[in-house]
Amino acid sequence: MPVNGQSENISRLVTVAGTARERVYGWRRKAATVAVGVLALGMAYGVVFGNNGITVFLHKRQEARSLQQQMQLLQAENDRLRGHVDRLQNDPGAIEHQAREELHYTRAGEVIYTLPVAPNAPATAQPAANP
């Protein structure tokens, strides 16, 4: 049987061990909380500023809108040019108009007067037909 002094020492050791265990668990709990907080902040930073983050997503969305507008403008120009090609293939009047406009062709008996270009005007001469 343990002597009274030994039981006090054992009781003290058990109390000290229990207190040390609580301190270690408390420290581990605090360290785990800090680690989870740092991990959460790192993940939040990655979600916002990473390669596939929100800022990149918003930039790509704006770029997609810009490209969509460019595509609509090019589609409208394509439709206009397709109509012009169709007129040139099927309408003799359109062919004549194009030849007169670009090549300065005239009919027999017509005279083209070329006026001097104003200093601030573009360098294209406007053909004038004499009736």
N, CA, C and O of each residue as an XYZ file, in Angstrom:
524
protein
N       0.813     -1.179      0.000
C       0.000      0.000      0.000
C       0.862      1.250      0.000
O       1.859      1.359      0.714
N       0.426      2.199     -0.844
C       1.224      3.403     -0.928
C       1.095      4.215      0.355
O       0.054      4.251      1.010
N       2.111      4.807      0.647
C       2.148      5.657      1.829
C       1.461      6.971      1.467
O       1.338      7.335      0.297
N       1.029      7.649      2.483
C       0.268      8.874      2.306
C       1.027      9.868      1.428
O       0.378     10.539      0.626
N       2.304     10.008      1.515
C       3.103     10.928      0.721
C       3.153     10.495     -0.731
O       3.170     11.330     -1.634
N       3.177      9.191     -0.954
C       3.207      8.684     -2.329
C       1.878      8.935     -3.025
O       1.853      9.283     -4.205
N       0.787      8.765     -2.314
C      -0.512      8.989     -2.946
C      -0.701     10.453     -3.300
O      -1.345     10.783     -4.296
N      -0.136     11.327     -2.480
C      -0.214     12.752     -2.809
C       0.618     13.040     -4.066
O       0.202     13.820     -4.922
N       1.770     12.420     -4.170
C       2.624     12.609     -5.345
C       1.940     12.076     -6.598
O       1.984     12.696     -7.661
N       1.310     10.921     -6.453
C       0.595     10.342     -7.600
C      -0.574     11.234     -7.975
O      -0.814     11.490     -9.155
N      -1.291     11.700     -6.987
C      -2.438     12.572     -7.238
C      -1.971     13.869     -7.909
O      -2.625     14.373     -8.822
N      -0.832     14.406     -7.447
C      -0.272     15.604     -8.048
C       0.159     15.339     -9.489
O      -0.064     16.163    -10.376
N       0.772     14.195     -9.707
C       1.205     13.843    -11.059
C       0.006     13.695    -11.996
O       0.055     14.131    -13.146
N      -1.047     13.093    -11.511
C      -2.259     12.940    -12.323
C      -2.841     14.321    -12.637
O      -3.268     14.574    -13.763
N      -2.857     15.197    -11.656
C      -3.384     16.548    -11.867
C      -2.502     17.312    -12.856
O      -3.011     17.976    -13.759
N      -1.183     17.219    -12.688
C      -0.259     17.909    -13.600
C      -0.391     17.318    -15.004
O      -0.391     18.062    -15.985
N      -0.501     15.997    -15.115
C      -0.659     15.363    -16.420
C      -1.970     15.794    -17.067
O      -2.004     16.059    -18.269
N      -3.045     15.867    -16.295
C      -4.331     16.312    -16.835
C      -4.266     17.749    -17.311
O      -4.792     18.081    -18.374
N      -3.616     18.610    -16.520
C      -3.467     20.016    -16.897
C      -2.607     20.142    -18.155
O      -2.933     20.921    -19.051
N      -1.514     19.384    -18.227
C      -0.647     19.419    -19.410
C      -1.395     18.935    -20.635
O      -1.264     19.510    -21.716
N      -2.185     17.875    -20.471
C      -2.967     17.349    -21.586
C      -3.960     18.404    -22.085
O      -4.121     18.587    -23.291
N      -4.623     19.095    -21.150
C      -5.587     20.143    -21.543
C      -4.883     21.281    -22.283
O      -5.408     21.824    -23.254
N      -3.679     21.635    -21.805
C      -2.931     22.709    -22.482
C      -2.528     22.275    -23.887
O      -2.625     23.058    -24.832
N      -2.077     21.033    -24.028
C      -1.678     20.527    -25.345
C      -2.882     20.490    -26.270
O      -2.778     20.912    -27.422
N      -4.031     19.993    -25.796
C      -5.239     19.968    -26.620
C      -5.685     21.386    -26.989
O      -6.101     21.631    -28.121
N      -5.599     22.313    -26.041
C      -5.960     23.711    -26.324
C      -5.045     24.317    -27.375
O      -5.499     25.000    -28.292
N      -3.724     24.055    -27.228
C      -2.780     24.570    -28.196
C      -3.020     23.962    -29.570
O      -2.987     24.666    -30.579
N      -3.266     22.640    -29.611
C      -3.564     21.981    -30.898
C      -4.839     22.535    -31.512
O      -4.912     22.721    -32.726
N      -5.849     22.802    -30.683
C      -7.110     23.355    -31.184
C      -6.873     24.742    -31.783
O      -7.389     25.048    -32.858
N      -6.097     25.579    -31.098
C      -5.794     26.925    -31.607
C      -4.963     26.844    -32.891
O      -5.210     27.585    -33.841
N      -3.981     25.947    -32.914
C      -3.158     25.790    -34.113
C      -4.004     25.299    -35.285
O      -3.829     25.762    -36.413
N      -4.916     24.369    -35.026
C      -5.784     23.871    -36.093
C      -6.710     24.980    -36.594
O      -6.957     25.083    -37.796
N      -7.222     25.805    -35.686
C      -8.096     26.913    -36.088
C      -7.326     27.912    -36.955
O      -7.838     28.373    -37.975
N      -6.108     28.243    -36.553
C      -5.285     29.165    -37.346
C      -4.973     28.552    -38.708
O      -5.032     29.245    -39.724
N      -4.642     27.259    -38.739
C      -4.320     26.594    -40.011
C      -5.526     26.595    -40.936
O      -5.389     26.861    -42.130
N      -6.697     26.302    -40.404
C      -7.913     26.309    -41.231
C      -8.205     27.725    -41.727
O      -8.622     27.901    -42.871
N      -7.993     28.731    -40.888
C      -8.200     30.120    -41.304
C      -7.261     30.519    -42.423
O      -7.682     31.151    -43.391
N      -5.964     30.150    -42.299
C      -4.988     30.464    -43.346
C      -5.348     29.730    -44.634
O      -5.255     30.299    -45.721
N      -5.756     28.472    -44.515
C      -6.169     27.699    -45.690
C      -7.385     28.340    -46.368
O      -7.445     28.432    -47.594
N      -8.351     28.780    -45.554
C      -9.545     29.422    -46.111
C      -9.185     30.724    -46.821
O      -9.723     31.016    -47.889
N      -8.275     31.512    -46.235
C      -7.851     32.757    -46.884
C      -7.115     32.475    -48.186
O      -7.312     33.171    -49.182
N      -6.262     31.447    -48.174
C      -5.552     31.079    -49.400
C      -6.507     30.636    -50.491
O      -6.335     30.997    -51.656
N      -7.509     29.860    -50.123
C      -8.487     29.410    -51.119
C      -9.323     30.587    -51.624
O      -9.624     30.669    -52.815
N      -9.697     31.498    -50.723
C     -10.472     32.675    -51.142
C      -9.666     33.526    -52.108
O     -10.210     34.032    -53.089
N      -8.369     33.691    -51.842
C      -7.514     34.446    -52.750
C      -7.464     33.766    -54.118
O      -7.533     34.433    -55.150
N      -7.346     32.451    -54.123
C      -7.319     31.700    -55.384
C      -8.621     31.814    -56.148
O      -8.623     31.902    -57.376
N      -9.737     31.812    -55.417
C     -11.042     31.923    -56.077
C     -11.204     33.296    -56.726
O     -11.787     33.409    -57.805
N     -10.699     34.321    -56.083
C     -10.872     35.679    -56.617
C      -9.807     36.018    -57.652
O     -10.134     36.532    -58.722
N      -8.544     35.742    -57.358
C      -7.452     36.210    -58.207
C      -6.708     35.109    -58.945
O      -5.741     35.413    -59.642
N      -7.102     33.858    -58.832
C      -6.383     32.753    -59.460
C      -6.564     32.710    -60.966
O      -7.226     33.569    -61.548
N      -5.963     31.691    -61.600
C      -6.029     31.537    -63.062
C      -7.464     31.383    -63.555
O      -7.787     31.843    -64.650
N      -8.306     30.763    -62.792
C      -9.716     30.612    -63.152
C     -10.593     31.345    -62.150
O     -11.708     30.908    -61.864
N     -10.104     32.449    -61.618
C     -10.810     33.185    -60.585
C     -11.887     34.096    -61.145
O     -12.134     34.163    -62.349
N     -12.512     34.788    -60.213
C     -13.633     35.676    -60.567
C     -13.167     36.827    -61.452
O     -13.862     37.198    -62.398
N     -11.997     37.397    -61.156
C     -11.526     38.530    -61.970
C     -11.261     38.089    -63.409
O     -11.582     38.816    -64.349
N     -10.682     36.914    -63.584
C     -10.440     36.402    -64.939
C     -11.770     36.112    -65.622
O     -11.938     36.388    -66.810
N     -12.715     35.554    -64.867
C     -14.039     35.265    -65.418
C     -14.721     36.543    -65.897
O     -15.299     36.564    -66.983
N     -14.661     37.609    -65.097
C     -15.284     38.872    -65.504
C     -14.591     39.463    -66.731
O     -15.246     40.013    -67.616
N     -13.273     39.345    -66.777
C     -12.534     39.831    -67.944
C     -12.934     39.044    -69.199
O     -13.147     39.630    -70.261
N     -13.034     37.735    -69.073
C     -13.421     36.901    -70.216
C     -14.856     37.203    -70.644
O     -15.160     37.181    -71.836
N     -15.735     37.483    -69.693
C     -17.117     37.828    -70.044
C     -17.149     39.122    -70.842
O     -17.868     39.219    -71.836
N     -16.365     40.132    -70.409
C     -16.307     41.392    -71.148
C     -15.717     41.180    -72.539
O     -16.192     41.766    -73.511
N     -14.691     40.349    -72.636
C     -14.084     40.040    -73.933
C     -15.082     39.330    -74.847
O     -15.120     39.584    -76.051
N     -15.889     38.440    -74.270
C     -16.909     37.744    -75.070
C     -17.948     38.719    -75.594
O     -18.394     38.600    -76.735
N     -18.338     39.688    -74.763
C     -19.301     40.704    -75.222
C     -18.713     41.522    -76.373
O     -19.389     41.789    -77.366
N     -17.456     41.912    -76.226
C     -16.794     42.694    -77.265
C     -16.707     41.900    -78.571
O     -16.983     42.430    -79.647
N     -16.327     40.641    -78.467
C     -16.241     39.801    -79.667
C     -17.622     39.576    -80.284
O     -17.749     39.492    -81.506
N     -18.652     39.477    -79.448
C     -20.022     39.317    -79.963
C     -20.431     40.553    -80.760
O     -21.046     40.436    -81.819
N     -20.087     41.749    -80.246
C     -20.405     42.982    -80.972
C     -19.638     43.049    -82.284
O     -20.200     43.427    -83.312
N     -18.363     42.686    -82.259
C     -17.580     42.678    -83.490
C     -18.174     41.696    -84.494
O     -18.241     41.982    -85.690
N     -18.603     40.541    -84.002
C     -19.177     39.538    -84.886
C     -20.469     40.056    -85.529
O     -20.715     39.817    -86.711
N     -21.290     40.765    -84.749
C     -22.527     41.326    -85.303
C     -22.214     42.382    -86.361
O     -22.865     42.421    -87.404
N     -21.222     43.237    -86.102
C     -20.841     44.250    -87.098
C     -20.318     43.598    -88.371
O     -20.663     44.017    -89.476
N     -19.491     42.580    -88.216
C     -18.949     41.894    -89.388
C     -20.041     41.134    -90.134
O     -20.001     41.036    -91.361
N     -21.010     40.599    -89.406
C     -22.121     39.903    -90.052
C     -22.956     40.890    -90.869
O     -23.374     40.584    -91.986
N     -23.195     42.080    -90.303
C     -23.953     43.102    -91.046
C     -23.188     43.533    -92.295
O     -23.780     43.685    -93.364
N     -21.875     43.729    -92.163
C     -21.074     44.099    -93.335
C     -21.068     42.973    -94.367
O     -21.140     43.228    -95.569
N     -20.983     41.747    -93.905
C     -21.010     40.590    -94.796
C     -22.340     40.524    -95.556
O     -22.358     40.258    -96.758
N     -23.444     40.767    -94.854
C     -24.754     40.772    -95.511
C     -24.838     41.886    -96.562
O     -25.376     41.694    -97.653
N     -24.287     43.068    -96.199
C     -24.308     44.192    -97.146
C     -23.487     43.851    -98.390
O     -23.930     44.091    -99.513
N     -22.311     43.300    -98.193
C     -21.466     42.939    -99.337
C     -22.075     41.808   -100.152
O     -21.948     41.792   -101.377
N     -22.732     40.863    -99.492
C     -23.397     39.777   -100.220
C     -24.514     40.340   -101.113
O     -24.692     39.900   -102.248
N     -25.258     41.313   -100.584
C     -26.289     41.959   -101.395
C     -25.697     42.700   -102.580
O     -26.255     42.678   -103.677
N     -24.546     43.368   -102.352
C     -23.880     44.103   -103.433
C     -23.410     43.125   -104.519
O     -23.575     43.392   -105.710
N     -22.828     42.002   -104.109
C     -22.382     40.989   -105.075
C     -23.577     40.445   -105.851
O     -23.497     40.247   -107.063
N     -24.668     40.206   -105.160
C     -25.869     39.691   -105.826
C     -26.378     40.684   -106.865
O     -26.761     40.290   -107.967
N     -26.383     41.982   -106.516
C     -26.816     42.996   -107.491
C     -25.878     43.045   -108.680
O     -26.332     43.158   -109.818
N     -24.561     42.961   -108.435
C     -23.610     42.996   -109.541
C     -23.744     41.769   -110.444
O     -23.482     41.858   -111.644
N     -24.144     40.638   -109.891
C     -24.292     39.432   -110.703
C     -25.597     39.428   -111.494
O     -25.670     38.801   -112.550
N     -26.625     40.113   -111.007
C     -27.951     39.988   -111.621
C     -28.517     41.278   -112.205
O     -29.489     41.217   -112.957
N     -27.959     42.420   -111.897
C     -28.557     43.684   -112.330
C     -27.580     44.421   -113.247
O     -26.535     44.883   -112.789
N     -27.910     44.537   -114.541
C     -27.017     45.265   -115.460
C     -26.853     46.732   -115.068
O     -25.790     47.312   -115.292
N     -27.872     47.333   -114.495
C     -27.780     48.730   -114.057
C     -26.749     48.894   -112.954
O     -26.030     49.893   -112.924
N     -26.666     47.931   -112.053
C     -25.678     47.994   -110.979
C     -24.273     47.845   -111.548
O     -23.342     48.507   -111.088
N     -24.117     46.986   -112.539
C     -22.813     46.813   -113.177
C     -22.390     48.109   -113.860
O     -21.239     48.531   -113.747
N     -23.323     48.734   -114.566
C     -23.019     49.994   -115.241
C     -22.655     51.080   -114.226
O     -21.704     51.836   -114.426
N     -23.418     51.146   -113.145
C     -23.151     52.146   -112.114
C     -21.744     51.941   -111.513
O     -21.009     52.904   -111.298
N     -21.392     50.701   -111.252
C     -20.077     50.394   -110.676
C     -18.960     50.766   -111.660
O     -17.939     51.326   -111.258
N     -19.153     50.458   -112.936
C     -18.140     50.781   -113.946
C     -17.986     52.288   -114.082
O     -16.865     52.784   -114.188
N     -19.085     53.021   -114.080
C     -19.014     54.478   -114.183
C     -18.339     55.070   -112.945
O     -17.543     56.003   -113.053
N     -18.664     54.518   -111.757
C     -18.143     55.047   -110.492
C     -16.638     54.810   -110.362
O     -15.882     55.745   -110.098
N     -16.209     53.582   -110.543
C     -14.813     53.239   -110.264
C     -13.893     53.430   -111.471
O     -12.758     53.880   -111.313
N     -14.363     53.098   -112.664
C     -13.495     53.124   -113.843
C     -13.697     54.360   -114.703
O     -12.995     54.551   -115.696
N     -14.657     55.201   -114.325
C     -14.971     56.439   -115.037
C     -15.345     56.160   -116.495
O     -14.956     56.897   -117.401
N     -16.091     55.105   -116.698
C     -16.580     54.802   -118.041
C     -17.688     55.775   -118.393
O     -18.399     56.283   -117.525
N     -17.820     56.025   -119.706
C     -18.879     56.919   -120.188
C     -19.584     56.255   -121.354
O     -19.083     55.303   -121.953
N     -20.744     56.773   -121.656
C     -21.448     56.338   -122.862
C     -20.960     57.186   -124.024
O     -20.313     58.217   -123.840
N     -21.278     56.736   -125.193
C     -20.870     57.488   -126.382
C     -21.493     58.876   -126.333
O     -22.695     59.022   -126.111
N     -20.682     59.872   -126.537
C     -21.182     61.242   -126.570
C     -21.111     61.942   -125.222
O     -21.316     63.155   -125.172
N     -20.830     61.243   -124.125
C     -20.747     61.876   -122.808
C     -19.332     62.410   -122.591
O     -18.356     61.880   -123.121
N     -19.255     63.463   -121.803
C     -17.967     64.064   -121.464
C     -17.886     64.156   -119.948
O     -18.860     64.523   -119.291
N     -16.730     63.826   -119.394
C     -16.537     63.922   -117.943
C     -15.687     65.146   -117.671
O     -14.608     65.309   -118.240
N     -16.184     65.999   -116.800
C     -15.446     67.171   -116.356
C     -14.879     66.871   -114.968
O     -15.609     66.476   -114.059
N     -13.602     67.058   -114.823
C     -12.958     66.842   -113.531
C     -12.642     68.192   -112.942
O     -11.939     69.002   -113.547
N     -13.173     68.432   -111.744
C     -12.969     69.707   -111.069
C     -11.725     69.633   -110.205
O     -11.364     68.557   -109.728
N     -11.067     70.762   -109.998
C      -9.886     70.747   -109.119
C     -10.308     70.390   -107.693
O     -11.405     70.720   -107.244
N      -9.423     69.722   -107.019
C      -9.702     69.276   -105.653
C      -9.371     70.403   -104.692
O      -8.322     71.037   -104.797
N     -10.281     70.647   -103.751
C     -10.037     71.668   -102.739
C      -8.901     71.199   -101.832
O      -8.723     69.992   -101.662
N      -8.127     72.115   -101.244
C      -6.969     71.709   -100.431
C      -7.342     70.841    -99.222
O      -6.558     69.973    -98.836
N      -8.502     71.050    -98.623
C      -8.907     70.283    -97.445
C      -9.748     69.062    -97.791
O     -10.073     68.268    -96.909
N     -10.101     68.902    -99.050
C     -10.966     67.793    -99.448
C     -10.122     66.549    -99.712
O      -8.922     66.664    -99.958
N     -10.719     65.383    -99.666
C      -9.976     64.164   -100.005
C      -9.527     64.181   -101.462
O     -10.091     64.918   -102.271
N      -8.536     63.392   -101.801
C      -7.909     63.435   -103.117
C      -8.661     62.637   -104.172
O      -8.052     62.256   -105.171
N      -9.948     62.365   -104.005
C     -10.705     61.637   -105.024
C     -11.477     62.637   -105.866
O     -12.188     63.489   -105.333
N     -11.339     62.533   -107.174
C     -12.046     63.426   -108.095
C     -13.458     62.891   -108.310
O     -13.653     61.690   -108.501
N     -14.424     63.775   -108.280
C     -15.804     63.407   -108.515
C     -16.120     63.598   -109.998
O     -16.027     64.718   -110.500
N     -16.494     62.524   -110.714
C     -16.837     62.687   -112.135
C     -18.180     63.404   -112.273
O     -19.119     63.158   -111.516
N     -18.240     64.279   -113.244
C     -19.478     65.008   -113.524
C     -19.894     64.671   -114.946
O     -19.099     64.796   -115.877
N     -21.118     64.250   -115.112
C     -21.622     63.888   -116.444
C     -22.312     65.102   -117.058
O     -23.012     65.845   -116.371
N     -22.107     65.293   -118.357
C     -22.734     66.391   -119.069
C     -24.007     65.858   -119.736
O     -23.921     64.939   -120.551
N     -25.158     66.393   -119.422
C     -26.400     65.876   -120.036
C     -26.578     66.212   -121.458
O     -27.579     65.828   -122.063
